[in-house]
Amino acid sequence: MVTVINAAIYSINKATEMAYQIDYSDGVSVRAVTSCKNIIRQEWKNPAGNWVISGKPYVVAHNKKRQAERLQATAIDFLK
């Protein structure tokens, strides 16, 4: 069973974006990055240590919950 072992919220790109990072027990790290223009994207950390975009960035719609919004909510809940 894969579980969340750590989470973090921090700013990136000169404080213009917020990253919600989750580290899983199998060694995978993912994050959702939100910009000030309400655009969100999902990224994962490859074995070389670089962040790679997964899928396309999109504008957050308040009537849907997509994968990046679920990652963001999981990070916030873990840190409570």
Biopython code that builds the backbone (N, CA, C, O; Angstrom):
import numpy as np
from Bio.PDB.StructureBuilder import StructureBuilder

atoms = [
    (1, "MET", "N", (0.840, -1.180, 0.000)),
    (1, "MET", "CA", (0.000, 0.000, 0.000)),
    (1, "MET", "C", (0.886, 1.246, 0.000)),
    (1, "MET", "O", (1.797, 1.370, 0.819)),
    (2, "VAL", "N", (0.618, 2.141, -0.902)),
    (2, "VAL", "CA", (1.359, 3.396, -1.017)),
    (2, "VAL", "C", (0.651, 4.450, -0.174)),
    (2, "VAL", "O", (-0.557, 4.650, -0.300)),
    (3, "THR", "N", (1.413, 5.122, 0.688)),
    (3, "THR", "CA", (0.836, 6.143, 1.559)),
    (3, "THR", "C", (1.623, 7.446, 1.441)),
    (3, "THR", "O", (2.756, 7.464, 0.961)),
    (4, "VAL", "N", (1.007, 8.518, 1.884)),
    (4, "VAL", "CA", (1.664, 9.832, 1.918)),
    (4, "VAL", "C", (2.572, 9.857, 3.136)),
    (4, "VAL", "O", (2.125, 9.596, 4.252)),
    (5, "ILE", "N", (3.856, 10.172, 2.924)),
    (5, "ILE", "CA", (4.780, 10.240, 4.054)),
    (5, "ILE", "C", (5.179, 11.675, 4.401)),
    (5, "ILE", "O", (5.639, 11.945, 5.510)),
    (6, "ASN", "N", (5.000, 12.597, 3.443)),
    (6, "ASN", "CA", (5.364, 13.983, 3.709)),
    (6, "ASN", "C", (4.620, 14.890, 2.736)),
    (6, "ASN", "O", (4.261, 14.475, 1.634)),
    (7, "ALA", "N", (4.398, 16.115, 3.150)),
    (7, "ALA", "CA", (3.771, 17.130, 2.303)),
    (7, "ALA", "C", (4.383, 18.478, 2.633)),
    (7, "ALA", "O", (4.874, 18.700, 3.739)),
    (8, "ALA", "N", (4.346, 19.374, 1.660)),
    (8, "ALA", "CA", (4.895, 20.721, 1.860)),
    (8, "ALA", "C", (4.175, 21.702, 0.957)),
    (8, "ALA", "O", (3.725, 21.358, -0.136)),
    (9, "ILE", "N", (4.078, 22.927, 1.437)),
    (9, "ILE", "CA", (3.539, 24.038, 0.649)),
    (9, "ILE", "C", (4.603, 25.126, 0.641)),
    (9, "ILE", "O", (5.077, 25.543, 1.698)),
    (10, "TYR", "N", (4.979, 25.585, -0.542)),
    (10, "TYR", "CA", (6.017, 26.607, -0.638)),
    (10, "TYR", "C", (5.851, 27.412, -1.914)),
    (10, "TYR", "O", (5.160, 26.992, -2.842)),
    (11, "SER", "N", (6.492, 28.578, -1.952)),
    (11, "SER", "CA", (6.409, 29.433, -3.134)),
    (11, "SER", "C", (7.616, 29.170, -4.032)),
    (11, "SER", "O", (8.699, 28.824, -3.562)),
    (12, "ILE", "N", (7.397, 29.345, -5.346)),
    (12, "ILE", "CA", (8.466, 29.173, -6.327)),
    (12, "ILE", "C", (8.379, 30.302, -7.343)),
    (12, "ILE", "O", (7.414, 31.066, -7.344)),
    (13, "ASN", "N", (9.362, 30.408, -8.189)),
    (13, "ASN", "CA", (9.417, 31.419, -9.255)),
    (13, "ASN", "C", (9.213, 32.836, -8.720)),
    (13, "ASN", "O", (8.307, 33.552, -9.146)),
    (14, "LYS", "N", (10.059, 33.218, -7.796)),
    (14, "LYS", "CA", (10.038, 34.559, -7.204)),
    (14, "LYS", "C", (8.686, 34.883, -6.580)),
    (14, "LYS", "O", (8.178, 35.997, -6.711)),
    (15, "ALA", "N", (8.112, 33.892, -5.900)),
    (15, "ALA", "CA", (6.847, 34.023, -5.156)),
    (15, "ALA", "C", (5.649, 34.335, -6.050)),
    (15, "ALA", "O", (4.674, 34.922, -5.581)),
    (16, "THR", "N", (5.703, 33.954, -7.325)),
    (16, "THR", "CA", (4.548, 34.149, -8.212)),
    (16, "THR", "C", (3.692, 32.891, -8.312)),
    (16, "THR", "O", (2.575, 32.936, -8.827)),
    (17, "GLU", "N", (4.218, 31.757, -7.814)),
    (17, "GLU", "CA", (3.478, 30.500, -7.852)),
    (17, "GLU", "C", (3.597, 29.794, -6.509)),
    (17, "GLU", "O", (4.596, 29.942, -5.805)),
    (18, "MET", "N", (2.567, 29.022, -6.159)),
    (18, "MET", "CA", (2.579, 28.213, -4.949)),
    (18, "MET", "C", (2.616, 26.748, -5.347)),
    (18, "MET", "O", (1.871, 26.322, -6.230)),
    (19, "ALA", "N", (3.481, 25.974, -4.698)),
    (19, "ALA", "CA", (3.606, 24.545, -4.974)),
    (19, "ALA", "C", (3.086, 23.763, -3.774)),
    (19, "ALA", "O", (3.397, 24.085, -2.627)),
    (20, "TYR", "N", (2.295, 22.737, -4.052)),
    (20, "TYR", "CA", (1.752, 21.832, -3.047)),
    (20, "TYR", "C", (2.341, 20.464, -3.345)),
    (20, "TYR", "O", (1.869, 19.769, -4.245)),
    (21, "GLN", "N", (3.376, 20.066, -2.595)),
    (21, "GLN", "CA", (4.135, 18.859, -2.891)),
    (21, "GLN", "C", (3.740, 17.720, -1.964)),
    (21, "GLN", "O", (3.508, 17.922, -0.772)),
    (22, "ILE", "N", (3.666, 16.509, -2.535)),
    (22, "ILE", "CA", (3.375, 15.301, -1.771)),
    (22, "ILE", "C", (4.457, 14.275, -2.080)),
    (22, "ILE", "O", (4.791, 14.045, -3.242)),
    (23, "ASP", "N", (5.005, 13.654, -1.024)),
    (23, "ASP", "CA", (5.972, 12.569, -1.167)),
    (23, "ASP", "C", (5.303, 11.282, -0.718)),
    (23, "ASP", "O", (4.743, 11.217, 0.376)),
    (24, "TYR", "N", (5.361, 10.255, -1.564)),
    (24, "TYR", "CA", (4.734, 8.972, -1.272)),
    (24, "TYR", "C", (5.756, 7.967, -0.766)),
    (24, "TYR", "O", (6.959, 8.147, -0.955)),
    (25, "SER", "N", (5.280, 6.918, -0.127)),
    (25, "SER", "CA", (6.150, 5.912, 0.478)),
    (25, "SER", "C", (6.947, 5.107, -0.547)),
    (25, "SER", "O", (7.957, 4.501, -0.188)),
    (26, "ASP", "N", (6.530, 5.084, -1.795)),
    (26, "ASP", "CA", (7.277, 4.354, -2.817)),
    (26, "ASP", "C", (8.355, 5.203, -3.485)),
    (26, "ASP", "O", (8.962, 4.771, -4.465)),
    (27, "GLY", "N", (8.599, 6.405, -2.965)),
    (27, "GLY", "CA", (9.660, 7.271, -3.473)),
    (27, "GLY", "C", (9.231, 8.278, -4.521)),
    (27, "GLY", "O", (10.064, 9.043, -5.007)),
    (28, "VAL", "N", (7.969, 8.302, -4.882)),
    (28, "VAL", "CA", (7.464, 9.228, -5.891)),
    (28, "VAL", "C", (7.139, 10.571, -5.235)),
    (28, "VAL", "O", (6.539, 10.616, -4.161)),
    (29, "SER", "N", (7.539, 11.657, -5.888)),
    (29, "SER", "CA", (7.195, 13.005, -5.440)),
    (29, "SER", "C", (6.400, 13.690, -6.546)),
    (29, "SER", "O", (6.817, 13.698, -7.705)),
    (30, "VAL", "N", (5.267, 14.259, -6.189)),
    (30, "VAL", "CA", (4.427, 14.995, -7.133)),
    (30, "VAL", "C", (4.071, 16.334, -6.511)),
    (30, "VAL", "O", (4.107, 16.498, -5.291)),
    (31, "ARG", "N", (3.727, 17.290, -7.368)),
    (31, "ARG", "CA", (3.276, 18.574, -6.842)),
    (31, "ARG", "C", (2.290, 19.211, -7.807)),
    (31, "ARG", "O", (2.329, 18.986, -9.017)),
    (32, "ALA", "N", (1.408, 20.012, -7.229)),
    (32, "ALA", "CA", (0.493, 20.850, -7.994)),
    (32, "ALA", "C", (0.983, 22.275, -7.822)),
    (32, "ALA", "O", (1.240, 22.717, -6.702)),
    (33, "VAL", "N", (1.116, 22.996, -8.931)),
    (33, "VAL", "CA", (1.628, 24.363, -8.897)),
    (33, "VAL", "C", (0.540, 25.300, -9.400)),
    (33, "VAL", "O", (0.045, 25.154, -10.518)),
    (34, "THR", "N", (0.174, 26.267, -8.558)),
    (34, "THR", "CA", (-0.850, 27.236, -8.928)),
    (34, "THR", "C", (-0.204, 28.597, -9.149)),
    (34, "THR", "O", (0.701, 28.991, -8.414)),
    (35, "SER", "N", (-0.675, 29.309, -10.166)),
    (35, "SER", "CA", (-0.158, 30.647, -10.444)),
    (35, "SER", "C", (-1.163, 31.686, -9.973)),
    (35, "SER", "O", (-2.282, 31.354, -9.582)),
    (36, "CYS", "N", (-0.754, 32.934, -10.016)),
    (36, "CYS", "CA", (-1.631, 34.017, -9.575)),
    (36, "CYS", "C", (-2.781, 34.251, -10.557)),
    (36, "CYS", "O", (-3.734, 34.959, -10.229)),
    (37, "LYS", "N", (-2.706, 33.673, -11.745)),
    (37, "LYS", "CA", (-3.780, 33.826, -12.736)),
    (37, "LYS", "C", (-4.744, 32.646, -12.713)),
    (37, "LYS", "O", (-5.487, 32.430, -13.671)),
    (38, "ASN", "N", (-4.735, 31.870, -11.605)),
    (38, "ASN", "CA", (-5.651, 30.748, -11.392)),
    (38, "ASN", "C", (-5.400, 29.591, -12.358)),
    (38, "ASN", "O", (-6.316, 28.834, -12.682)),
    (39, "ILE", "N", (-4.163, 29.461, -12.811)),
    (39, "ILE", "CA", (-3.768, 28.341, -13.664)),
    (39, "ILE", "C", (-3.036, 27.335, -12.789)),
    (39, "ILE", "O", (-2.217, 27.713, -11.950)),
    (40, "ILE", "N", (-3.332, 26.049, -12.985)),
    (40, "ILE", "CA", (-2.721, 25.000, -12.179)),
    (40, "ILE", "C", (-2.112, 23.955, -13.109)),
    (40, "ILE", "O", (-2.632, 23.686, -14.192)),
    (41, "ARG", "N", (-1.003, 23.374, -12.665)),
    (41, "ARG", "CA", (-0.375, 22.296, -13.420)),
    (41, "ARG", "C", (0.127, 21.237, -12.436)),
    (41, "ARG", "O", (0.349, 21.508, -11.256)),
    (42, "GLN", "N", (0.296, 20.032, -12.960)),
    (42, "GLN", "CA", (0.771, 18.925, -12.148)),
    (42, "GLN", "C", (2.157, 18.538, -12.621)),
    (42, "GLN", "O", (2.406, 18.475, -13.825)),
    (43, "GLU", "N", (3.076, 18.273, -11.675)),
    (43, "GLU", "CA", (4.443, 17.903, -12.012)),
    (43, "GLU", "C", (4.875, 16.713, -11.165)),
    (43, "GLU", "O", (4.342, 16.489, -10.079)),
    (44, "TRP", "N", (5.842, 15.954, -11.668)),
    (44, "TRP", "CA", (6.440, 14.872, -10.911)),
    (44, "TRP", "C", (7.950, 15.001, -10.999)),
    (44, "TRP", "O", (8.483, 15.586, -11.943)),
    (45, "LYS", "N", (8.640, 14.443, -9.994)),
    (45, "LYS", "CA", (10.101, 14.540, -9.954)),
    (45, "LYS", "C", (10.692, 13.275, -10.558)),
    (45, "LYS", "O", (10.451, 12.171, -10.068)),
    (46, "ASN", "N", (11.473, 13.444, -11.636)),
    (46, "ASN", "CA", (12.083, 12.284, -12.292)),
    (46, "ASN", "C", (13.304, 11.821, -11.498)),
    (46, "ASN", "O", (13.744, 12.529, -10.592)),
    (47, "PRO", "N", (13.864, 10.644, -11.817)),
    (47, "PRO", "CA", (15.017, 10.139, -11.058)),
    (47, "PRO", "C", (16.233, 11.062, -11.066)),
    (47, "PRO", "O", (17.072, 10.979, -10.168)),
    (48, "ALA", "N", (16.341, 11.931, -12.056)),
    (48, "ALA", "CA", (17.460, 12.878, -12.100)),
    (48, "ALA", "C", (17.248, 14.058, -11.153)),
    (48, "ALA", "O", (18.161, 14.858, -10.949)),
    (49, "GLY", "N", (16.047, 14.171, -10.572)),
    (49, "GLY", "CA", (15.772, 15.250, -9.631)),
    (49, "GLY", "C", (15.156, 16.480, -10.255)),
    (49, "GLY", "O", (15.060, 17.517, -9.598)),
    (50, "ASN", "N", (14.734, 16.396, -11.509)),
    (50, "ASN", "CA", (14.112, 17.535, -12.191)),
    (50, "ASN", "C", (12.597, 17.389, -12.165)),
    (50, "ASN", "O", (12.074, 16.276, -12.213)),
    (51, "TRP", "N", (11.890, 18.519, -12.087)),
    (51, "TRP", "CA", (10.433, 18.501, -12.128)),
    (51, "TRP", "C", (9.965, 18.497, -13.573)),
    (51, "TRP", "O", (10.415, 19.308, -14.382)),
    (52, "VAL", "N", (9.049, 17.572, -13.900)),
    (52, "VAL", "CA", (8.542, 17.393, -15.254)),
    (52, "VAL", "C", (7.029, 17.597, -15.234)),
    (52, "VAL", "O", (6.336, 17.025, -14.393)),
    (53, "ILE", "N", (6.517, 18.409, -16.155)),
    (53, "ILE", "CA", (5.070, 18.655, -16.221)),
    (53, "ILE", "C", (4.360, 17.388, -16.690)),
    (53, "ILE", "O", (4.785, 16.734, -17.642)),
    (54, "SER", "N", (3.277, 17.059, -16.004)),
    (54, "SER", "CA", (2.452, 15.909, -16.356)),
    (54, "SER", "C", (1.107, 16.438, -16.845)),
    (54, "SER", "O", (0.353, 17.022, -16.067)),
    (55, "GLY", "N", (0.805, 16.243, -18.101)),
    (55, "GLY", "CA", (-0.435, 16.775, -18.658)),
    (55, "GLY", "C", (-0.282, 18.231, -19.048)),
    (55, "GLY", "O", (0.827, 18.758, -19.138)),
    (56, "LYS", "N", (-1.428, 18.874, -19.278)),
    (56, "LYS", "CA", (-1.435, 20.278, -19.678)),
    (56, "LYS", "C", (-1.870, 21.161, -18.516)),
    (56, "LYS", "O", (-2.754, 20.778, -17.751)),
    (57, "PRO", "N", (-1.260, 22.343, -18.371)),
    (57, "PRO", "CA", (-1.767, 23.304, -17.400)),
    (57, "PRO", "C", (-3.185, 23.732, -17.788)),
    (57, "PRO", "O", (-3.517, 23.762, -18.973)),
    (58, "TYR", "N", (-4.010, 24.058, -16.814)),
    (58, "TYR", "CA", (-5.383, 24.455, -17.104)),
    (58, "TYR", "C", (-5.869, 25.478, -16.090)),
    (58, "TYR", "O", (-5.290, 25.626, -15.014)),
    (59, "VAL", "N", (-6.927, 26.177, -16.442)),
    (59, "VAL", "CA", (-7.560, 27.142, -15.542)),
    (59, "VAL", "C", (-8.473, 26.361, -14.609)),
    (59, "VAL", "O", (-9.214, 25.481, -15.047)),
    (60, "VAL", "N", (-8.418, 26.684, -13.331)),
    (60, "VAL", "CA", (-9.221, 25.980, -12.336)),
    (60, "VAL", "C", (-10.692, 26.340, -12.527)),
    (60, "VAL", "O", (-11.060, 27.514, -12.534)),
    (61, "ALA", "N", (-11.525, 25.313, -12.682)),
    (61, "ALA", "CA", (-12.980, 25.485, -12.772)),
    (61, "ALA", "C", (-13.573, 25.060, -11.428)),
    (61, "ALA", "O", (-13.283, 23.970, -10.935)),
    (62, "HIS", "N", (-14.385, 25.906, -10.851)),
    (62, "HIS", "CA", (-14.892, 25.633, -9.512)),
    (62, "HIS", "C", (-15.986, 24.574, -9.473)),
    (62, "HIS", "O", (-16.407, 24.168, -8.390)),
    (63, "ASN", "N", (-16.451, 24.122, -10.622)),
    (63, "ASN", "CA", (-17.470, 23.081, -10.629)),
    (63, "ASN", "C", (-16.876, 21.697, -10.882)),
    (63, "ASN", "O", (-17.626, 20.730, -11.018)),
    (64, "LYS", "N", (-15.539, 21.575, -10.948)),
    (64, "LYS", "CA", (-14.862, 20.301, -11.176)),
    (64, "LYS", "C", (-13.729, 20.134, -10.178)),
    (64, "LYS", "O", (-13.208, 21.113, -9.643)),
    (65, "LYS", "N", (-13.358, 18.905, -9.936)),
    (65, "LYS", "CA", (-12.149, 18.601, -9.170)),
    (65, "LYS", "C", (-11.303, 17.672, -10.032)),
    (65, "LYS", "O", (-11.638, 16.499, -10.202)),
    (66, "ARG", "N", (-10.224, 18.189, -10.568)),
    (66, "ARG", "CA", (-9.328, 17.375, -11.378)),
    (66, "ARG", "C", (-8.144, 16.941, -10.532)),
    (66, "ARG", "O", (-8.066, 17.283, -9.352)),
    (67, "GLN", "N", (-7.234, 16.202, -11.115)),
    (67, "GLN", "CA", (-6.133, 15.594, -10.372)),
    (67, "GLN", "C", (-5.284, 16.623, -9.621)),
    (67, "GLN", "O", (-4.949, 16.399, -8.458)),
    (68, "ALA", "N", (-4.935, 17.727, -10.246)),
    (68, "ALA", "CA", (-4.083, 18.716, -9.584)),
    (68, "ALA", "C", (-4.786, 19.331, -8.376)),
    (68, "ALA", "O", (-4.146, 19.600, -7.360)),
    (69, "GLU", "N", (-6.095, 19.557, -8.476)),
    (69, "GLU", "CA", (-6.821, 20.098, -7.314)),
    (69, "GLU", "C", (-6.889, 19.076, -6.190)),
    (69, "GLU", "O", (-6.852, 19.445, -5.016)),
    (70, "ARG", "N", (-6.988, 17.794, -6.535)),
    (70, "ARG", "CA", (-6.994, 16.750, -5.498)),
    (70, "ARG", "C", (-5.632, 16.662, -4.816)),
    (70, "ARG", "O", (-5.566, 16.438, -3.607)),
    (71, "LEU", "N", (-4.536, 16.835, -5.573)),
    (71, "LEU", "CA", (-3.206, 16.861, -4.972)),
    (71, "LEU", "C", (-3.070, 18.029, -4.008)),
    (71, "LEU", "O", (-2.532, 17.880, -2.911)),
    (72, "GLN", "N", (-3.554, 19.178, -4.417)),
    (72, "GLN", "CA", (-3.509, 20.366, -3.574)),
    (72, "GLN", "C", (-4.294, 20.128, -2.286)),
    (72, "GLN", "O", (-3.805, 20.451, -1.203)),
    (73, "ALA", "N", (-5.485, 19.576, -2.381)),
    (73, "ALA", "CA", (-6.307, 19.316, -1.196)),
    (73, "ALA", "C", (-5.661, 18.274, -0.286)),
    (73, "ALA", "O", (-5.742, 18.393, 0.936)),
    (74, "THR", "N", (-5.026, 17.259, -0.858)),
    (74, "THR", "CA", (-4.348, 16.237, -0.053)),
    (74, "THR", "C", (-3.199, 16.834, 0.730)),
    (74, "THR", "O", (-3.025, 16.513, 1.906)),
    (75, "ALA", "N", (-2.406, 17.698, 0.105)),
    (75, "ALA", "CA", (-1.291, 18.342, 0.791)),
    (75, "ALA", "C", (-1.784, 19.212, 1.941)),
    (75, "ALA", "O", (-1.207, 19.192, 3.028)),
    (76, "ILE", "N", (-2.838, 19.968, 1.707)),
    (76, "ILE", "CA", (-3.394, 20.834, 2.755)),
    (76, "ILE", "C", (-3.931, 20.001, 3.903)),
    (76, "ILE", "O", (-3.693, 20.331, 5.065)),
    (77, "ASP", "N", (-4.656, 18.921, 3.601)),
    (77, "ASP", "CA", (-5.213, 18.057, 4.650)),
    (77, "ASP", "C", (-4.105, 17.372, 5.444)),
    (77, "ASP", "O", (-4.220, 17.249, 6.663)),
    (78, "PHE", "N", (-3.033, 16.922, 4.785)),
    (78, "PHE", "CA", (-1.941, 16.256, 5.466)),
    (78, "PHE", "C", (-1.244, 17.194, 6.456)),
    (78, "PHE", "O", (-0.804, 16.761, 7.521)),
    (79, "LEU", "N", (-1.146, 18.465, 6.105)),
    (79, "LEU", "CA", (-0.449, 19.436, 6.955)),
    (79, "LEU", "C", (-1.286, 19.983, 8.102)),
    (79, "LEU", "O", (-0.762, 20.678, 8.973)),
    (80, "LYS", "N", (-2.568, 19.681, 8.113)),
    (80, "LYS", "CA", (-3.424, 20.185, 9.205)),
    (80, "LYS", "C", (-3.113, 19.507, 10.505)),
    (80, "LYS", "O", (-3.735, 19.809, 11.523)),
]
sb = StructureBuilder()
sb.init_structure("model")
sb.init_model(0)
sb.init_chain("A")
sb.init_seg("    ")
for serial, (resi, resn, name, xyz) in enumerate(atoms, 1):
    if name == "N":
        sb.init_residue(resn, " ", resi, " ")
    sb.init_atom(name, np.array(xyz, "f"), 0.0, 1.0, " ", f" {name:<3s}", serial, name[0])
structure = sb.get_structure()
